[in-house]
Amino acid sequence: MYGINDDQGDHLNIFVCFQKEQSDGDYQNLVFCIMHERDVGLQEAINILTEMLNQRVNDYIKLKSELPSFGTDVDAELQRYLHALENFVQGTVLWYYLSPSKYRYIAFLAANLTWSIV
C-alpha cells in the first residue's frame, strides 16, 4: 500500500512540475513520455496520466477495504498508519499549490487567508 501511496505522490508531482519543466525546456516529464510513446497530444497525455492516478487511488481503496483483521490493537495502529499515508498525499497536494516556488500567486493569496482547523 505504501508503494501505491508513493505512486500517487509521484503522479501529483508530474502534474505540478509539468508547466515549469516545459518552460525550462526539460522534456523528461512523464507527460512528454506519454505523448511520445503513445503518439498523442498534450491534453490526451494529461487525460492518460489522470487515469493512471485515478487507478492508483482505486487500487489503494480496494486494498484498504480487503485488509484482514489483525486484532483490535493492531487494527487501530494500522488505521492510524493508513490515515497518516492519506494525510501525506493530501499534504503534498496542499504544499504544491501553496508553495511559493510552484504557484507564487496562489501562495500569496493563501498567505493572506485565515485558516481554521475543522
C-alpha positions in Angstrom: 0.0 0.0 0.0 2.9 2.3 0.6 4.0 1.8 -3.0 0.6 2.8 -4.2 0.7 5.9 -2.0 4.2 6.7 -3.3 2.9 6.5 -6.9 0.1 8.9 -6.1 2.7 11.4 -4.9 4.8 10.9 -7.9 1.9 11.4 -10.3 0.9 14.6 -8.5 4.5 15.8 -8.8 4.4 15.2 -12.5 1.3 17.3 -12.9 2.5 20.1 -10.8 6.0 20.3 -12.3 5.0 19.9 -15.9 4.5 23.6 -16.7 7.8 24.6 -15.1 9.7 21.8 -16.7 8.1 22.6 -20.1 9.1 26.3 -19.8 12.6 25.3 -18.8 12.9 23.1 -21.9 13.1 19.9 -19.7 11.2 17.2 -21.5 11.9 14.3 -19.1 8.4 14.6 -17.5 6.0 11.6 -17.8 3.5 13.8 -19.7 6.1 14.2 -22.5 6.9 10.5 -22.4 3.3 9.5 -22.8 2.9 12.0 -25.7 5.9 10.4 -27.4 5.2 6.8 -26.6 1.5 6.8 -27.4 1.7 9.5 -30.2 -0.9 11.7 -28.5 -1.3 15.4 -27.9 -0.8 17.2 -24.7 -4.4 17.0 -23.5 -4.7 13.3 -24.2 -1.4 12.7 -22.4 -2.8 14.6 -19.4 -6.0 12.5 -19.6 -4.0 9.3 -19.6 -1.9 10.4 -16.6 -5.1 11.4 -14.8 -6.5 8.0 -15.4 -3.2 6.4 -14.2 -3.5 8.4 -11.0 -7.2 7.5 -10.6 -6.3 3.8 -11.0 -3.7 4.0 -8.2 -6.2 5.7 -5.9 -8.8 3.0 -6.7 -6.1 0.3 -6.1 -5.4 1.8 -2.7 -9.1 2.0 -1.8 -9.6 -1.6 -2.9 -6.6 -2.9 -1.0 -7.6 -1.0 2.1 -11.1 -2.5 2.0 -9.6 -6.0 1.7 -7.3 -5.8 4.7 -7.9 -8.6 7.2 -8.3 -8.0 10.9 -5.1 -8.4 12.9 -6.8 -7.9 16.2 -8.1 -4.8 17.9 -4.8 -3.3 18.9 -3.0 -3.9 15.6 -6.1 -2.8 13.6 -6.1 0.5 15.4 -2.4 1.1 14.7 -2.9 0.1 11.1 -5.7 2.6 10.7 -3.5 5.3 12.2 -0.8 4.4 9.7 -3.1 4.4 6.7 -4.6 7.7 7.9 -1.0 9.1 8.0 -0.3 7.9 4.5 -3.5 9.6 3.3 -2.6 12.8 5.1 0.8 12.7 3.5 -0.7 12.7 0.0 -3.2 15.4 0.9 -0.4 17.5 2.5 1.7 17.0 -0.6 -1.1 18.4 -2.8 -1.6 21.4 -0.5 2.2 22.0 -0.4 2.4 22.1 -4.2 -0.3 24.6 -4.6 0.6 26.7 -1.6 4.4 26.7 -2.2 5.8 30.0 -3.5 8.2 28.1 -5.7 5.4 26.4 -7.5 2.5 28.7 -7.6 3.6 32.2 -6.4 0.2 33.9 -6.9 -1.8 31.2 -5.2 0.7 31.1 -2.3 0.4 34.9 -1.9 -3.4 34.6 -1.7 -3.1 31.7 0.7 -0.8 33.6 3.0 -3.4 36.3 3.3 -6.2 33.9 4.3 -7.2 33.0 7.8 -7.1 29.2 8.1 -9.1 27.2 10.6 -8.9 23.6 11.5 -12.1 21.7 11.3 
